[in-house]
Amino acid sequence: MKIAVASTDGVSISPHFGRSKSFIVFEVADGQIAGREVRQNSYTAHAQGQCEGHEGHDHAQPHSHADIVNALSDCQVVLCYGMGWRAAEDLKQAGIQAFVLDTETSPEEAVQAFLSGKVKPGGAFCRCHEH
């Protein structure tokens, strides 16, 4: 099983999935973390800094998450602190479960909490980008 954690810096959890600069992808075997890799997020306009101040980017208009979903297609789970509902739906359609964490923690602790059943499905997916 692979679990992706949205990250700002490859070390800590990102406040928002689509704005994350990278994903820490944990390989899990026999209920334990067996490895990890950091994948740079070059798939979203937010991560590339193209939406600063939201100029020229209308959140009311549909936009595709296909590239980022494809980049995480080998993962079964995504953990983050925030995610737009469209991204959550696109991940779900691809068979990837998204979980919004409600307590600040390290990526490793978040994965362990998920593995022990302490992270519950759902969460507060954003319906807007005014956080």
N, C-alpha and C positions, 0 to 999 in steps of 0.2 A: 504494500500500500504506500502511496505517496501523498503527503500532506503539504500544501503550499501555504506559507505565511507571508502576507504582504508586508514589505519592509521599506523603510525610508533609506536605510543605510547598510543593509545586509547584516545588521546586528539587532536592531529593535523592530517592533511591530509598527507598521504605518497607521496613521489615523484614518486613512481612506484607501480602499482597494485600488481604484483607478488612478490615484495620484502617487502610488508607491513607485519608488525608483527601482525596486527589485523584488524578487520573491525568493524566500529561503524555502527550498524544497527538501523535506525530510523523507528519507526512505525508512519505512517501518517494517520490521520483521519480528514475528513472535511477540508482538505487543511492545517492542522496544525500539528506540531510535537506533538505526543501523548505519545511517549515513546522512549527509546533507550536502547540498550544493546551492550556490547563489546564482540566480538567473536575473540578468538585467532586464528591466521593463522598458523596451523600446517600442512597445505596441500601442500605447495610448497617447493621445495628444496632451493630456494632463501631465503625464510623466516626462514628456519631452519639453515641458514648459511652454507649450503653445496656447494654453488657455488662461494664462495669468490675467486676472481682472475680468475674465470671461469675454474679452473683446472678440467679436467674430465667432463666438461659439454659443449657439442657442441651445440651452438644455431642454427647451420644450420640443425641439426637433429630434426625431429618432437618430441615433448614431450607433454604429456597429461596434460590438465588443468581440467580433469574430476572431481578430488576430490574437487578442489576449486569451480568449477561451482556447484557441488552437495551441497557443504556447504552453498552456497548462493542461492539455488534453490527457496527459499521462497521470494526472493527479486525480484523486477521488474526493478530496476535501480541500477547501480554502478557508483559512482563518484570518480575520482582520478586525479592526476596531470600527470600521464604517464602510458602507458600500451602498451605492445607489440600487434601487429596486430593479432597474433594467439590467444591470450587470448580474444581479442575483438570479434573475429569470433566465438570462442567457447561459449562465453556468449550469443552472438546473436542467435546462433543455439539453445540455451536453453531458448530463449525468454526473456533474460535479456538485457536491453539497457545499453550500456556503454557510459559514457561521460567523456572526458578529459577536465578538467578545465583550463582556461587560465589566471586566476588571483588568487593570493594568498588570502586565506580567511579561516575562521574557518569551521569546519564540519557543524555546525548549519546554518551558513550563506550560505554555498554551497547548503544545502538542501532547504533553503528558496528561494534562487535564482532559483533553479530548479523548485520549486513549482510555482513561479511567472512567469515562462517562459523565464527567462533570460539566462538559460543554453541551448545551442543549440546542436543538435545531431552532431556526428562526432568528429572532433578534430584531433590532430596530433598523431595518433597511430604510435608507433615506428616500424620501419622495421628492426632494429638492436638493440643491447643493448649497443652500444657505445654512451652514452649520453653526 
